[in-house]
Structures are given as structure tokens and as C-alpha cells.
């Protein structure tokens, strides 16, 4: 079954889609307010799709049930492969792929689609990006990390997946996902051939105005790029 979603169209007959995954414990409404701040008047009409993650127990929160893209089994970032529930990540990647397929049915091909995510949603974005056989127009991963080892990422990488441009940003004072985890993930992805635009800001586990402006510039370049 398709995940329930919150949707916003910036104009009639959208020709692009941004699929945006929220963080742990949030829902699809979390990033909807960012649309007016991010979108520029010169852009074509875009459909923003904000899915709600399934509700599941989360180990690090005492097994409490909440919206989560996967279970988190440890507070430690030293071993990312053990921290993230790989079966849950794979399930969420499949659910993201189903939403991408629905956009294709609605007339938006992969070449006019951006996949974005914050924190846990960003981790799923990176996992989904590695596994894409048909590249998307771009990937956006905010305040997040690669939910696997570099070796596992290499094994998951599809032949053309690293053709997808990638925007990553992180808070220097992030107490939830340390910036070192984001930096290590960025370096691993660059090592796999991804063109990564990497930004960091004096903030915690959040987004800021400067980050949104930089993301807007990056998206504008994707909108202007020739279709692959």
C-alpha cells in the first residue's frame, strides 16, 4: 500500500516533483511550511510530496511507537551498520520507490524528480539513491548519515546511481547526528563517485535560512540542467 502523503503544488499541471522524507517522530506536515520559503517565482510548477512514515517501535526510545523510517538500535555512530535497522531501511526504500512509480504514472519521470530527506529521512534518501537504476534529477540529504558501512554502500551502488547530484548539509553543533557522521558519509559518497555539494552551518539538528537559500540555488541548477 502507498504511504499517506501531504501534497502541495506550486502551480497548475506540475512538471517536477520533490519527494521529501521527514525525520524520526515527525510526520509529512513537518517540512510542508518550508515550501514558500524555498520556491522561487521563476521555477516551473512543482509538486511537493511529503509522506508519513509508518508507526513502529523505536529501540533507543524505549520501544515507544512513533513514526519512523526504521528502528534505531543504538546511540553510537561509531558503527553505522549496527545503528540502523537494515530491514527497516530496505522496507522504507521500497515504499519510496512506490511513490516514485506513482509520480511516473502522474507524468513526472525520474529525470524531473528530486528525493529529499531530513535526519532519518535523509538516511533513507541516501540508501534509495544508491539503489536507483534510473537516476533521479538529484538527492538532498540534510542533517543525516549513510545508514551502512562504506563497503555495504559500494555493494548497493547501482551502475548509474552516482550520476545523481547530491546536496548534503549539516549543523556544526548537531547533538543528535554529529557533524562528523555527516562528514564521513559525505566522504564515502564522494569516494563512490557522487558529486556532493557539502555545506555546514552554525546550528543544531535543524534547518536554517542560509541553508534553505543554498538549497534553493542548488535546486535551481537542477531545474535548468538538460534532461538525462
Rosetta silent file (secondary structure, phi, psi, omega in degrees, C-alpha in Angstrom):
SEQUENCE: XXXXXXXXXXXXXXXXXXXXXXXXXXXXXXXXXXXXXXXXXXXXXXXXXXXXXXXXXXXXXXXXXXXXXXXXXXXXXXXXXXXXXXXXXXXXXXXXXXXXXXXXXXXXXXXXXXXXXXXXXXXXXXXXXXXXXXXXXXXXXXXXXXXXXXXXXXXXXXXXXXXXXXXXXXXXXXXXXXXXXXXXXXXXXXXXXXXXXXXXXXXXXXXXXXXXXXXXXXXXXXXXXXXX
SCORE:     score description
SCORE:     0.000 S_00000001
   1 L     0.000  142.199  177.383    0.000    0.000    0.000 S_00000001
   2 L   -69.753  144.485  174.512    1.155    3.519   -0.758 S_00000001
   3 L   -66.701  147.531  171.338    2.060    5.699    2.189 S_00000001
   4 L   -68.332  146.533 -175.268   -0.312    8.537    3.039 S_00000001
   5 E  -137.149  157.430  166.414    1.097   11.883    1.933 S_00000001
   6 E  -104.740  133.523 -176.740    0.700   15.630    2.282 S_00000001
   7 E  -128.362  143.847  173.551    0.941   17.378   -1.092 S_00000001
   8 E  -135.894  128.116  173.196    1.445   20.948   -2.248 S_00000001
   9 E  -103.811  132.353  179.832    1.505   22.092   -5.877 S_00000001
  10 L   -84.869   -4.228  178.042    3.193   25.416   -6.553 S_00000001
  11 L  -173.959  172.943  179.499    1.191   25.860   -9.744 S_00000001
  12 L   -69.817  150.337  175.953   -1.179   24.070  -12.130 S_00000001
  13 L    50.806   60.510 -178.203   -0.005   20.975  -14.008 S_00000001
  14 L   -57.884  139.592  179.914    3.300   20.458  -12.131 S_00000001
  15 L  -106.232   -6.121  178.527    6.172   19.240  -14.285 S_00000001
  16 E  -132.422  157.001  173.922    8.538   18.402  -11.405 S_00000001
  17 E  -131.699  137.827  167.193    8.195   16.560   -8.110 S_00000001
  18 E  -114.260  115.972  177.244   10.099   16.913   -4.846 S_00000001
  19 E   -99.681  116.356 -167.803    9.542   13.890   -2.583 S_00000001
  20 E  -121.640  122.283 -176.979   10.583   14.907    0.947 S_00000001
  21 E  -100.674  128.281 -177.992   11.015   12.474    3.879 S_00000001
  22 L   -77.590  176.865  179.220   10.661   13.749    7.451 S_00000001
  23 L   -92.538  179.997 -177.732   12.745   12.831   10.473 S_00000001
  24 L   -58.685  129.916  174.601   12.134   10.459   13.390 S_00000001
  25 L    81.413   -6.457  177.850    8.919   11.118   15.294 S_00000001
  26 L   -94.226 -162.613  174.884    7.679   13.797   12.895 S_00000001
  27 L  -151.747 -173.640 -174.447    5.236   13.396   10.005 S_00000001
  28 L   -65.610  -14.848  177.812    4.583   14.636    6.499 S_00000001
  29 L   -78.680  -14.531 -168.407    3.418   18.038    7.756 S_00000001
  30 L   -58.821  -45.805 -175.682    6.831   18.804    9.263 S_00000001
  31 L  -103.348    1.670  178.185    8.516   20.313    6.202 S_00000001
  32 H   -57.033  -38.072 -179.119    5.431   21.497    4.307 S_00000001
  33 H   -66.025  -11.918 -178.333    5.858   25.072    5.670 S_00000001
  34 H   -76.101  -17.585 -172.237    9.285   25.294    4.018 S_00000001
  35 H   -57.659  -51.241 -178.756    7.792   25.395    0.508 S_00000001
  36 H   -62.294  -31.127  179.904    7.037   29.146    0.293 S_00000001
  37 H   -74.900  -30.515 -175.293   10.479   29.972    1.679 S_00000001
  38 H   -85.965  -42.630 -169.407   12.288   27.629   -0.717 S_00000001
  39 L   -75.179  141.375  178.541   10.442   28.097   -4.019 S_00000001
  40 L  -109.510  150.770 -173.503   11.335   30.920   -6.404 S_00000001
  41 L   -61.145  -30.096 -176.543    8.946   32.679   -8.758 S_00000001
  42 L   -77.512   -9.386 -175.350   10.919   31.741  -11.866 S_00000001
  43 L   -74.898  150.930  171.507   10.636   27.997  -11.187 S_00000001
  44 L   -67.308  166.550  178.584    8.255   25.742  -13.091 S_00000001
  45 L   -62.602  133.726 -177.215    5.295   24.300  -11.207 S_00000001
  46 E  -125.817  138.901  170.307    6.441   21.679   -8.700 S_00000001
  47 E   -97.416  118.226  173.205    4.506   19.053   -6.751 S_00000001
  48 E   -94.146  126.767 -179.335    5.900   18.635   -3.234 S_00000001
  49 E  -119.102  120.766 -178.100    5.048   15.248   -1.746 S_00000001
  50 E  -118.452   95.948 -178.832    5.590   14.732    1.991 S_00000001
  51 E   -76.816  154.290  171.456    4.844   11.127    3.019 S_00000001
  52 L   -91.270  125.390  174.417    4.082    9.971    6.559 S_00000001
  53 L   -66.026  155.127  174.276    6.462    7.245    7.745 S_00000001
  54 L   -63.557  158.807  173.957    4.864    4.112    9.246 S_00000001
  55 E   -89.525  129.386 -178.415    4.415    3.897   13.019 S_00000001
  56 E  -151.933  159.071  175.344    6.820    1.386   14.584 S_00000001
  57 E   -70.933  142.759 -179.347    8.616    0.792   17.909 S_00000001
  58 E  -120.860  118.341 -171.786   11.989    2.544   18.227 S_00000001
  59 H   -58.340  -46.378 -175.125   14.568    0.841   20.439 S_00000001
  60 H   -68.427  -14.161  175.595   16.505    3.937   21.525 S_00000001
  61 H  -104.769   31.751  175.820   13.236    5.493   22.732 S_00000001
  62 L    69.912   25.033 -179.550   12.415    2.552   24.967 S_00000001
  63 L    78.714    7.952  179.222   10.394    0.775   22.314 S_00000001
  64 E   -61.896  139.790  179.062    7.902    3.634   22.074 S_00000001
  65 E   -84.559  131.678 -179.090    5.845    3.516   18.887 S_00000001
  66 E  -158.858  169.694  175.963    6.226    6.553   16.644 S_00000001
  67 E   -69.572  124.045 -176.958    6.567    7.474   13.010 S_00000001
  68 L  -153.812  142.947  178.167    9.940    6.153   11.904 S_00000001
  69 L   -80.414  -20.370  176.623   11.509    5.052    8.642 S_00000001
  70 L  -167.768  164.008  176.351   13.420    2.317   10.502 S_00000001
  71 L   -76.502  145.779  173.368   14.321    1.252   14.019 S_00000001
  72 E  -113.454  119.491 -169.777   17.402    2.776   15.634 S_00000001
  73 L   -99.404   -8.382 -175.890   19.078    0.253   17.885 S_00000001
  74 L  -153.977  150.074  174.243   21.980    2.263   19.317 S_00000001
  75 L   -80.347  -13.293 -173.470   23.032    5.812   20.177 S_00000001
  76 L   -78.492  133.943  174.752   26.528    5.083   18.860 S_00000001
  77 L   -99.179   -0.211 -179.229   27.599    6.474   15.484 S_00000001
  78 L   -67.044  -27.533  179.405   30.887    4.593   15.510 S_00000001
  79 L  -129.918   85.951 -174.908   29.264    1.602   13.797 S_00000001
  80 H   -63.425  -30.412 -178.788   26.574    2.905   11.479 S_00000001
  81 H   -64.435  -30.895  179.718   25.855   -0.583   10.131 S_00000001
  82 H   -87.533  -21.881 -175.549   24.735   -1.674   13.600 S_00000001
  83 H   -71.847  -43.391 -175.471   22.851    1.537   14.454 S_00000001
  84 E   -95.447  140.292  175.914   20.235    1.374   11.703 S_00000001
  85 L   -74.960  104.898 -173.011   17.771   -1.462   11.229 S_00000001
  86 H   -64.971  -34.241  177.664   18.722   -2.572    7.709 S_00000001
  87 H   -65.774  -39.688  177.674   15.454   -4.437    7.133 S_00000001
  88 H   -66.478  -40.148  176.373   13.533   -1.291    8.062 S_00000001
  89 H   -59.916  -46.737 -179.332   15.702    0.824    5.755 S_00000001
  90 H   -62.043  -39.994  177.758   15.062   -1.608    2.897 S_00000001
  91 H   -62.436  -43.052 -179.387   11.303   -1.541    3.579 S_00000001
  92 H   -68.604  -36.743  176.068   11.281    2.261    3.521 S_00000001
  93 H   -60.253  -42.058  178.324   13.317    2.357    0.308 S_00000001
  94 H   -63.344  -37.873  178.113   10.679    0.108   -1.284 S_00000001
  95 H   -68.390  -36.585  175.012    7.922    2.458   -0.079 S_00000001
  96 H   -64.445  -42.751  179.020    9.792    5.431   -1.541 S_00000001
  97 H   -61.062  -35.680  177.902   10.151    3.576   -4.826 S_00000001
  98 H   -64.863  -38.376  177.621    6.379    3.016   -4.874 S_00000001
  99 H   -69.739  -36.705  175.914    5.821    6.764   -4.528 S_00000001
 100 H   -62.867  -41.318  178.397    8.348    7.437   -7.301 S_00000001
 101 H   -63.868  -38.149  177.984    6.450    4.989   -9.513 S_00000001
 102 H   -64.040  -38.776  177.712    3.187    6.795   -8.752 S_00000001
 103 H   -63.844  -37.466  176.369    4.759   10.082   -9.854 S_00000001
 104 H   -61.149  -40.359  177.807    5.783    8.430  -13.122 S_00000001
 105 H   -65.527  -27.034  179.128    2.156    7.384  -13.596 S_00000001
 106 L   -90.795    8.416  173.189    1.174   11.009  -13.000 S_00000001
 107 L    97.794    8.023  179.731    3.543   12.159  -15.724 S_00000001
 108 L  -109.154  105.647 -179.860    6.699   13.033  -13.768 S_00000001
 109 L   -74.868  168.194  179.786    9.678   10.921  -14.890 S_00000001
 110 H   -56.859  -32.940 -177.537   12.722   10.233  -12.720 S_00000001
 111 H   -69.024  -10.434  177.288   14.655   12.890  -14.649 S_00000001
 112 H  -123.468   36.202 -178.474   12.302   15.564  -13.238 S_00000001
 113 E  -134.119  135.440  175.299   12.172   14.316   -9.671 S_00000001
 114 E  -113.408  137.148  176.521   14.196   15.223   -6.569 S_00000001
 115 E  -110.523  122.164 -176.038   14.323   12.999   -3.477 S_00000001
 116 E  -125.411  156.501  175.650   14.955   14.839   -0.204 S_00000001
 117 E  -163.078  149.853  177.537   15.115   13.863    3.441 S_00000001
 118 E  -113.861  132.933  175.620   15.987   15.223    6.878 S_00000001
 119 L    56.435 -117.342  179.395   17.766   13.141    9.540 S_00000001
 120 H   -59.683  -38.425  176.370   16.285    9.619    9.381 S_00000001
 121 H   -63.616  -32.843  175.895   14.508   10.592    6.169 S_00000001
 122 H   -68.827  -35.419  177.178   17.842   11.698    4.761 S_00000001
 123 H   -63.301  -41.107  176.879   19.369    8.329    5.586 S_00000001
 124 H   -67.131  -37.949  176.103   16.616    6.625    3.581 S_00000001
 125 H   -56.832  -45.727 -179.333   17.186    9.134    0.768 S_00000001
 126 H   -66.490  -42.551  178.635   20.854    8.121    0.585 S_00000001
 127 H   -62.935  -42.788  178.800   20.030    4.399    0.704 S_00000001
 128 H   -65.956  -38.558  179.823   17.410    4.818   -2.020 S_00000001
 129 H   -62.900  -40.828  177.640   19.782    6.898   -4.114 S_00000001
 130 H   -60.349  -34.482 -173.207   22.463    4.214   -4.063 S_00000001
 131 H   -91.353   -0.638 -176.462   19.959    1.640   -5.290 S_00000001
 132 L   -71.885  122.988  175.469   18.442    3.707   -8.115 S_00000001
 133 L   -84.038  -29.289  173.360   18.828    2.022  -11.502 S_00000001
 134 L  -110.905  113.832 -174.192   17.300    5.049  -13.236 S_00000001
 135 L   -61.564  143.243  170.019   18.893    8.232  -11.848 S_00000001
 136 L   -84.032  171.599  178.694   16.737   10.949  -10.345 S_00000001
 137 L   -68.383  -22.166  178.066   17.377   14.632  -11.053 S_00000001
 138 E   173.236  163.612  179.523   19.036   14.912   -7.654 S_00000001
 139 E  -123.606  142.553 -179.724   19.225   13.856   -3.994 S_00000001
 140 E  -130.069  120.657 -175.707   19.000   16.097   -0.924 S_00000001
 141 E  -130.676  109.972 -172.586   20.186   14.791    2.459 S_00000001
 142 E  -111.117  130.314  175.035   20.013   17.161    5.445 S_00000001
 143 L    50.289   54.601 -170.933   21.473   16.576    8.921 S_00000001
 144 L  -144.494 -168.350 -175.799   21.886   12.887    8.245 S_00000001
 145 L  -155.272  161.360  175.667   24.239    9.987    7.634 S_00000001
 146 L   -78.849  119.123 -172.085   24.715    6.954    5.404 S_00000001
 147 L   -83.591   44.720 -178.480   22.936    4.095    7.261 S_00000001
 148 L  -167.925  168.575  175.734   25.529    1.489    6.301 S_00000001
 149 L   -75.626  165.189  176.386   29.263    0.974    6.036 S_00000001
 150 H   -60.837  -36.172  179.343   31.241    2.197    3.041 S_00000001
 151 H   -66.618  -42.177  177.273   31.646   -1.433    1.967 S_00000001
 152 H   -65.691  -36.828  177.357   27.896   -2.036    2.106 S_00000001
 153 H   -64.277  -40.877  177.966   27.322    1.178    0.166 S_00000001
 154 H   -61.057  -41.817 -179.466   29.743    0.016   -2.511 S_00000001
 155 H   -68.496  -32.214 -178.113   27.860   -3.269   -2.798 S_00000001
 156 H   -80.724  -20.221 -172.724   24.489   -1.477   -3.016 S_00000001
 157 L   -63.269  123.088  174.461   25.628    1.058   -5.622 S_00000001
 158 L   -82.858  156.176 -170.999   23.910    0.648   -8.991 S_00000001
 159 L   -53.564  -39.862 -176.296   25.964    1.410  -12.134 S_00000001
 160 L  -106.172    7.456 -174.900   24.444    4.843  -12.891 S_00000001
 161 H   -63.748  -34.085 -177.443   23.385    5.855   -9.391 S_00000001
 162 H   -76.970    5.018  170.580   26.375    8.141   -8.856 S_00000001
 163 H   -77.913  -10.955 -179.266   25.209   10.277  -11.787 S_00000001
 164 L   -79.398  120.177  174.439   22.685   11.795   -9.357 S_00000001
 165 L   -63.177  148.545 -174.233   23.867   15.164   -7.966 S_00000001
 166 E  -133.743  126.762  174.323   23.722   15.255   -4.178 S_00000001
 167 E  -106.049  122.971  176.205   23.217   18.174   -1.776 S_00000001
 168 E  -125.748  138.879  178.038   24.208   17.491    1.835 S_00000001
 169 E  -143.823  153.194 -172.999   24.111   19.959    4.729 S_00000001
 170 E  -153.727  151.117  173.934   24.682   19.646    8.470 S_00000001
 171 E   -86.134  133.925 -179.602   24.731   21.641   11.684 S_00000001
 172 L   -65.038  -25.424 -176.276   28.140   22.072   13.280 S_00000001
 173 L  -113.225   29.495 -176.987   26.591   21.743   16.757 S_00000001
 174 L   -67.421  115.976  179.244   24.161   18.913   15.994 S_00000001
 175 L   -87.888   -7.056 -176.498   23.658   16.888   19.226 S_00000001
 176 L   -97.225  -52.413  174.772   21.505   14.229   17.509 S_00000001
 177 L  -120.096  100.397 -176.403   23.554   13.324   14.412 S_00000001
 178 L   -54.938  143.493 -179.068   27.126   14.552   14.985 S_00000001
 179 H   -59.367  -27.765  177.720   28.575   16.527   12.101 S_00000001
 180 H   -62.074  -33.969  177.930   31.438   14.007   11.997 S_00000001
 181 H   -68.915  -40.542  176.159   28.925   11.329   10.939 S_00000001
 182 H   -64.855  -42.597 -179.455   27.655   13.550    8.137 S_00000001
 183 H   -63.636  -42.624  178.560   31.196   14.403    7.053 S_00000001
 184 H   -63.802  -39.071  178.942   32.238   10.728    6.993 S_00000001
 185 H   -66.397  -42.974  177.108   29.150    9.870    4.940 S_00000001
 186 H   -57.752  -45.673 -179.346   29.857   12.693    2.503 S_00000001
 187 H   -65.345  -38.711  177.214   33.428   11.444    2.008 S_00000001
 188 H   -62.526  -41.658 -179.077   32.226    7.861    1.497 S_00000001
 189 H   -70.268  -38.581  173.846   29.753    9.011   -1.158 S_00000001
 190 H   -61.954  -37.137  177.568   32.354   11.115   -2.919 S_00000001
 191 H   -64.710  -23.212  177.025   34.547    8.033   -2.892 S_00000001
 192 L   -90.339    3.467  174.820   31.769    6.219   -4.748 S_00000001
 193 L    99.301    4.620  178.655   31.754    8.895   -7.443 S_00000001
 194 L   -75.430  141.702  172.401   28.884   11.125   -6.315 S_00000001
 195 L   -86.016  100.630 -172.933   29.099   14.852   -6.998 S_00000001
 196 E  -105.907  121.139  168.157   28.349   16.091   -3.465 S_00000001
 197 E   -88.617  113.624 -172.632   27.671   19.732   -2.609 S_00000001
 198 E  -112.305  125.938  179.876   28.546   19.794    1.111 S_00000001
 199 E  -130.513  147.067  170.497   27.527   22.649    3.420 S_00000001
 200 E  -136.923  152.514 -171.190   27.648   23.115    7.188 S_00000001
 201 E  -137.464  153.126  178.818   26.114   25.800    9.343 S_00000001
 202 L   -76.357   73.787 -177.624   26.386   27.040   12.972 S_00000001
 203 L  -146.159  175.563  177.398   23.186   25.311   14.078 S_00000001
 204 L   -98.592 -138.242 -176.449   21.983   22.181   15.861 S_00000001
 205 L   -88.937   82.069 -170.936   19.654   19.444   14.486 S_00000001
 206 L  -165.233 -175.344  168.963   17.536   21.742   12.352 S_00000001
 207 L  -118.266  160.370 -179.514   17.477   23.777    9.159 S_00000001
 208 L  -135.458  167.103 -177.351   18.278   27.482    8.861 S_00000001
 209 H   -60.117  -42.072  179.968   17.577   30.307    6.424 S_00000001
 210 H   -62.461  -38.556  178.258   21.063   30.296    4.936 S_00000001
 211 H   -64.853  -43.919  179.539   20.770   26.562    4.293 S_00000001
 212 H   -62.498  -40.073  177.771   17.393   26.969    2.586 S_00000001
 213 H   -63.829  -43.010  178.916   18.812   29.689    0.329 S_00000001
 214 H   -64.844  -39.667  177.598   21.767   27.483   -0.637 S_00000001
 215 H   -64.592  -39.441  177.721   19.419   24.574   -1.296 S_00000001
 216 H   -60.494  -40.812  177.579   17.258   26.829   -3.456 S_00000001
 217 H   -64.733  -40.311 -179.772   20.267   27.750   -5.590 S_00000001
 218 H   -66.582  -43.526  178.299   21.188   24.085   -5.946 S_00000001
 219 H   -62.911  -41.294  179.779   17.631   23.117   -6.930 S_00000001
 220 H   -57.472  -39.552  177.525   17.525   25.952   -9.451 S_00000001
 221 H   -65.513  -35.494  177.628   20.610   24.483  -11.140 S_00000001
 222 H   -67.818  -40.118 -179.710   18.895   21.095  -11.298 S_00000001
 223 H   -64.550  -30.511 -178.057   15.776   22.620  -12.858 S_00000001
 224 H   -88.594  -12.149 -176.091   17.920   24.275  -15.526 S_00000001
 225 L   -71.384  144.292  175.860   20.038   21.194  -16.263 S_00000001
 226 L   -62.208  143.797  179.085   19.357   19.320  -19.514 S_00000001
 227 L   -64.818  139.887  179.415   17.368   16.117  -19.021 S_00000001
 228 L   -81.739    0.000    0.000   19.460   12.967  -18.965 S_00000001
